């Protein structure tokens, strides 16, 4: 009985690395119905298997053809035709995995793809595990570990900002930054080793402390982007708060660019919260229009107000709206007093109408300044979007490369600690301990890029997050 194929992008947990010298196969296109589907083979028997199941319309078998060609023919099971297909061939080491690789492009129906993959398995291929093609690319030196993780980020990118950041990582931008840090640490380490050989000469500051200061500064700059990187992957929650009829629903619609929330002059129209997706500065947001916050008149409204306060407490950023066309109320003042300036932007809405109070009357916490906005005319909307992005991104605003992986954050934090301790020890002349700290810093960097030994369990965990087929 033939082994059955698994659907593409099925995740299967692994605890150890699979063998790398056999031939693997998987569906490499997304699950579901599509115009074109892809089945990929990689390994020493890729061409033999292709010869067995692919019949070119003209010419010799795939193994007899030059690499890099596209061949038209049919996928066959003995005398039975499975589907028309295109065959793409790549010879080692000039392929994604640095092994012989064959790709079959068939029609994208699930039955066609599974039948094609079943034939690959029947002719001797093994079903690939999660990320196994990319794992082979890493183990065979085609990618470093940072680039391999960037492949996963490209596959999972939900926004153009996430895509750009992943493309930078795949292109080696992060690796280049880390190479610069490594060079500085290596220079300092060499100076310490020279001092051991020639103790009477000492270590000039320019050869020890200066490169350590530069490398520490670069590590901290990278770490300062980690919060933005996390938000680019996980998204952020943006809560719109205010008393009834303050303009929350109108502002939500204006931010989205379409009507998602019901707008009414009747206070209390929104009794429950409403969520909508939004992307700003490469950050995927969930914008939440909450119920109006005021002294509740009934149990249903009281539940909505309490829910709004819970959403506010858990949001990554809060927009607090004050109706600029009406005098300030006790509900306004109570809401303003209840929220800290941190993670909060204050918005005076309805600026298309005459102002009912001066800005100084707001008495905002932390000396914050309000953003005047009209959802009707769009006045102040672009400035508010910029403020939202700047508040969420923090020090990462204006930078292109963000640290997005928790593994990278942990490694860079370890490097930061080693460098801080090395600088302190250098000031007291304890060069033997400085040497140990610098060795540990270099080891942490090497494990981050994969150039130093990475435990098999750690690699298995990284690649288990990939789809089968990539």
C-alpha positions in Angstrom: 0.0 0.0 0.0 1.4 3.4 -1.0 2.2 6.0 1.7 -0.4 8.8 1.7 0.7 12.4 1.2 0.1 15.1 3.8 -1.5 18.4 2.8 0.8 21.4 2.3 1.4 23.6 5.2 0.6 21.0 7.8 2.7 21.6 10.9 4.2 18.6 12.6 6.2 18.9 15.8 9.7 17.5 15.7 12.1 16.9 18.5 15.3 16.0 16.5 16.7 16.7 13.1 15.7 14.4 10.2 18.4 12.7 7.9 19.6 15.0 5.2 21.1 12.7 2.5 17.9 10.9 1.4 15.3 12.3 -1.0 12.3 14.2 0.3 9.1 15.3 -1.4 6.2 17.6 -0.4 3.5 19.8 -1.8 5.0 23.3 -1.8 1.9 25.3 -2.8 -0.8 26.6 -0.4 -3.6 24.2 0.6 -6.9 24.5 -1.2 -7.9 24.9 -4.8 -5.7 27.0 -7.1 -4.8 27.4 -10.7 -1.3 25.9 -10.3 0.2 23.6 -7.6 3.8 22.6 -6.9 5.3 19.3 -5.8 9.0 19.6 -4.9 11.6 16.9 -4.7 15.1 17.3 -3.2 17.9 14.8 -2.8 20.1 12.3 -4.7 17.2 10.4 -6.2 15.2 13.4 -7.3 16.0 12.9 -11.0 15.4 9.1 -10.9 12.0 9.6 -9.4 11.2 12.3 -12.0 12.1 9.9 -14.8 9.7 7.3 -13.3 6.6 9.5 -13.0 7.1 12.3 -15.7 6.7 11.7 -19.4 8.0 14.6 -21.5 5.9 15.5 -24.6 9.2 15.3 -26.6 12.8 14.6 -25.9 14.6 12.4 -23.4 13.9 11.8 -19.7 14.5 14.6 -17.1 17.8 13.1 -16.0 19.3 13.3 -19.5 18.5 17.0 -19.9 20.6 20.0 -18.9 19.6 21.6 -15.6 17.7 24.9 -15.5 15.1 23.8 -18.2 11.3 23.8 -18.1 9.9 20.7 -19.7 6.2 20.2 -20.7 4.7 16.7 -20.3 2.4 14.6 -18.2 2.6 13.1 -14.7 1.9 9.4 -15.2 1.2 6.3 -13.0 2.3 3.5 -15.3 0.0 3.9 -18.4 -2.5 6.2 -16.6 -2.1 10.0 -17.0 -2.6 11.9 -13.8 -2.2 15.5 -15.1 -0.5 17.7 -17.6 2.5 19.4 -15.9 5.6 21.5 -16.2 8.9 20.1 -14.9 11.6 22.4 -13.5 15.1 21.0 -12.9 18.0 22.2 -10.7 21.3 20.4 -10.3 23.4 20.4 -7.1 24.8 22.7 -5.8 22.9 25.4 -7.8 19.6 24.9 -6.1 17.7 26.1 -3.1 18.8 23.1 -1.0 22.2 22.7 -2.7 21.0 19.2 -3.7 19.4 17.9 -6.9 15.9 19.5 -7.0 12.9 18.8 -9.2 9.7 20.7 -9.1 6.5 19.6 -10.8 3.9 22.2 -11.6 0.5 20.7 -12.1 -3.1 22.0 -11.9 -3.8 23.2 -8.4 -6.6 20.8 -7.3 -6.0 18.9 -4.1 -6.6 15.5 -5.7 -4.0 16.2 -8.5 -1.4 17.3 -6.0 -1.9 14.4 -3.6 -1.8 11.9 -6.4 1.4 13.4 -7.7 3.0 13.4 -4.3 1.8 9.8 -3.7 3.7 8.8 -6.8 6.9 10.5 -5.5 6.6 8.6 -2.3 5.8 5.3 -4.1 9.0 5.7 -6.1 11.2 6.1 -3.0 11.0 9.6 -1.7 10.3 10.4 1.9 7.6 12.9 3.0 9.4 16.1 4.0 9.0 17.4 7.5 8.2 21.0 8.4 10.8 23.4 6.9 13.0 20.5 5.8 13.9 22.1 2.4 15.0 25.2 4.2 16.8 23.2 6.8 18.8 21.5 4.1 19.6 24.9 2.6 21.0 25.9 6.0 22.9 22.7 6.7 24.4 22.8 3.2 25.6 26.4 3.5 23.1 28.1 1.1 21.6 30.2 3.9 22.7 31.1 7.4 20.3 30.6 10.3 19.1 34.3 10.2 18.3 34.0 6.5 16.4 30.7 7.1 14.3 32.3 9.7 13.6 35.2 7.3 12.2 32.7 4.9 9.6 31.8 7.5 8.9 35.4 8.1 8.3 36.1 4.4 5.9 33.2 4.2 4.0 34.5 7.2 4.2 38.2 6.4 0.7 39.8 6.7 1.8 43.4 6.0 4.1 45.1 3.5 6.2 46.3 6.4 6.7 42.7 7.7 7.5 41.6 4.1 10.2 44.4 3.7 11.8 43.5 7.1 11.9 39.8 6.2 13.3 40.5 2.7 16.1 42.6 4.4 16.9 39.6 6.7 16.9 37.2 3.7 19.2 39.5 1.8 21.7 39.4 4.7 21.1 42.8 6.2 20.9 41.6 9.8 23.8 39.2 9.2 25.9 42.2 8.0 25.1 44.2 11.2 26.1 41.3 13.3 29.3 40.8 11.4 30.2 44.4 12.2 29.5 43.7 15.9 31.6 40.5 15.8 34.5 42.3 14.1 34.5 44.9 16.9 34.5 42.3 19.6 37.1 40.2 17.9 39.4 43.3 17.7 39.0 43.8 21.5 39.6 40.1 22.1 42.7 40.2 20.0 44.0 43.2 22.0 43.5 41.2 25.3 45.3 38.2 23.9 48.2 40.4 22.9 48.4 41.8 26.4 48.8 38.3 27.8 51.7 37.8 25.4 53.2 41.3 26.1 52.1 42.3 29.6 54.4 45.2 29.9 52.8 47.1 27.0 49.2 47.0 28.4 46.1 47.4 26.3 45.5 50.8 24.7 42.0 52.2 25.2 41.5 52.5 21.5 42.0 48.8 21.0 39.8 47.5 23.9 37.3 50.0 25.3 36.5 51.8 22.0 35.5 48.8 20.0 33.5 47.4 23.0 31.6 50.7 23.3 30.9 50.7 19.6 29.7 47.1 19.6 27.6 47.6 22.7 25.9 50.7 21.1 25.1 48.7 18.0 23.6 45.8 20.1 21.4 48.3 22.0 20.3 49.9 18.7 19.2 46.5 17.5 17.4 45.6 20.7 15.6 48.9 20.7 13.6 47.6 17.6 12.5 44.4 19.4 9.2 45.8 20.6 8.3 47.1 17.1 9.4 43.7 15.7 7.1 41.9 18.1 4.2 44.1 17.1 4.9 43.6 13.4 4.5 39.8 13.9 1.8 39.7 16.5 -0.1 43.0 15.8 -1.3 45.6 18.3 -4.6 46.5 19.9 -5.8 50.1 19.5 -8.7 51.0 21.7 -10.9 54.0 21.0 -12.4 55.4 24.2 -14.7 58.3 25.2 -18.1 59.2 26.4 -21.1 58.5 24.2 -21.3 60.5 21.0 -17.6 61.6 21.3 -17.0 60.6 17.7 -15.3 57.2 18.2 -17.2 55.4 15.5 -16.7 58.2 13.0 -12.9 58.2 13.8 -12.7 54.5 13.4 -14.4 54.7 10.0 -12.0 57.5 9.0 -8.9 55.5 10.0 -10.2 52.5 8.1 -11.2 54.4 5.0 -14.6 52.8 4.9 -17.7 52.6 7.0 -17.3 49.8 9.5 -19.0 51.2 12.6 -22.6 52.6 12.8 -22.5 56.4 13.3 -25.5 58.1 14.9 -26.2 61.3 16.8 -28.0 59.3 19.4 -25.7 58.7 22.4 -25.1 55.1 23.4 -25.5 53.6 19.9 -22.5 51.4 20.5 -23.4 49.2 23.5 -20.8 46.5 22.7 -17.3 46.7 21.3 -16.5 46.3 17.6 -13.2 45.3 16.1 -11.7 46.0 12.7 -8.2 45.3 11.1 -6.0 48.2 10.2 -2.3 48.6 9.1 -0.2 51.6 10.0 3.6 51.9 9.4 3.9 48.2 8.8 2.1 47.3 12.1 -1.1 45.2 11.8 -3.6 46.8 14.2 -6.9 45.7 15.6 -8.9 48.9 16.1 -11.6 48.5 18.8 -14.6 50.9 19.0 -15.8 50.6 22.6 -19.0 51.5 24.3 -19.3 55.1 25.5 -17.9 55.6 29.0 -20.2 57.4 31.4 -22.4 56.8 34.5 -24.4 53.9 33.3 -28.2 54.1 33.2 -28.9 50.3 33.1 -27.3 47.0 33.6 -26.6 46.5 29.8 -24.9 49.8 29.5 -22.9 49.2 32.7 -21.6 46.0 31.3 -20.5 47.8 28.1 -18.7 50.5 30.1 -16.9 47.9 32.3 -15.9 46.0 29.1 -14.5 49.2 27.6 -12.4 49.8 30.7 -11.0 46.3 30.5 -10.2 46.7 26.8 -8.4 50.0 27.6 -6.3 48.3 30.3 -5.1 45.6 27.9 -4.7 47.7 24.8 -1.2 48.4 23.3 -2.4 52.0 22.6 -5.5 54.0 23.6 -7.1 56.9 21.7 -9.1 58.9 24.2 -11.7 61.1 22.4 -13.1 64.3 23.8 -15.9 66.0 21.8 -14.5 69.4 21.0 -17.8 70.8 20.0 -19.4 70.4 23.4 -18.4 71.7 26.9 -16.3 69.4 29.0 -18.4 67.1 31.2 -17.8 65.3 34.5 -17.5 62.0 32.5 -14.8 63.6 30.3 -12.8 64.7 33.3 -13.2 61.4 35.1 -12.0 59.5 32.0 -9.0 61.8 31.5 -8.0 61.5 35.2 -8.3 57.7 35.1 -5.7 57.0 32.3 -2.0 57.5 32.4 -0.2 59.3 29.6 1.8 56.2 28.8 0.3 54.3 25.9 -2.4 56.9 25.5 -3.1 59.6 22.8 -5.7 62.2 23.5 -7.9 63.4 20.7 -10.2 66.4 20.4 -12.8 65.4 17.9 -15.2 67.2 15.6 -12.8 70.1 14.8 -15.0 70.9 11.8 -17.4 72.5 14.4 -16.7 75.6 16.6 -14.5 74.8 19.6 -16.4 74.7 22.9 -13.4 75.0 25.2 -9.7 76.0 25.0 -7.0 73.3 24.8 -5.6 74.2 28.2 -8.9 73.3 29.9 -8.2 69.6 29.3 -5.5 69.3 32.0 -4.0 66.2 30.4 -1.8 63.8 32.4 2.0 64.1 32.0 1.7 67.4 30.1 0.4 65.6 27.0 -0.8 67.6 24.0 -4.1 66.7 22.3 -4.5 65.9 18.6 -7.3 67.9 17.0 -9.1 65.8 14.4 -12.2 66.0 12.2 -13.4 62.6 10.9 -15.7 64.5 8.6 -13.1 66.6 6.7 -10.0 64.6 7.5 -8.3 67.5 9.3 -5.5 66.2 11.5 -6.0 62.6 10.5 -2.6 62.1 8.9 -0.9 63.7 11.9 -2.8 61.3 14.2 -1.8 58.3 12.2 1.8 59.4 12.4 1.5 59.8 16.2 0.0 56.3 16.5 2.9 54.8 14.5 5.5 56.8 16.4 4.1 55.8 19.8 3.9 52.1 18.9 7.3 52.0 17.2 9.2 54.1 19.8 13.0 54.1 19.0 12.4 51.8 16.0 10.5 54.6 14.1 12.4 55.5 11.0 14.5 52.4 11.0 14.2 49.6 8.4 15.5 46.5 10.1 13.7 45.3 13.2 14.5 42.4 15.5 11.4 40.1 15.3 12.4 36.8 16.8 12.5 36.1 20.5 15.5 33.9 19.9 17.4 36.9 18.5 16.3 39.1 21.4 17.6 36.6 23.9 20.9 36.2 22.1 21.5 40.0 21.8 20.5 40.5 25.4 23.1 38.0 26.4 25.7 39.7 24.2 24.8 43.1 25.8 25.3 41.6 29.3 28.7 40.1 28.3 29.9 43.4 26.8 28.7 45.5 29.8 30.6 43.2 32.2 33.7 43.2 29.9 33.8 47.0 30.0 33.5 47.0 33.8 36.2 44.4 34.2 38.5 46.2 31.7 38.3 49.4 33.8 39.6 47.4 36.8 42.3 45.7 34.8 40.9 42.1 35.1 41.9 41.1 31.6 41.5 37.3 32.2 37.9 37.8 33.0 37.4 40.2 30.1 38.7 37.5 27.8 36.1 35.1 29.1 33.2 37.6 28.7 34.3 38.3 25.1 34.5 34.6 24.3 30.9 34.2 25.6 29.7 37.2 23.6 31.2 35.8 20.4 29.6 32.4 21.1 26.2 34.0 21.6 26.5 35.9 18.3 27.6 32.7 16.5 24.6 30.8 17.8 22.3 33.5 16.6 23.7 33.3 13.0 24.1 29.5 13.2 27.9 29.8 12.5 28.6 28.5 16.0 27.3 25.1 17.1 23.5 25.2 17.6 21.9 22.4 19.6 19.9 20.0 17.6 16.9 20.6 19.8 17.1 24.3 19.1 17.3 23.8 15.3 14.4 21.3 15.4 12.3 23.9 17.3 13.1 26.6 14.8 12.2 24.6 11.7 9.2 23.0 13.3 7.4 26.4 12.9 7.7 26.1 9.1 5.1 24.6 6.7 5.7 21.2 5.2 6.9 22.0 1.7 9.2 24.9 2.6 
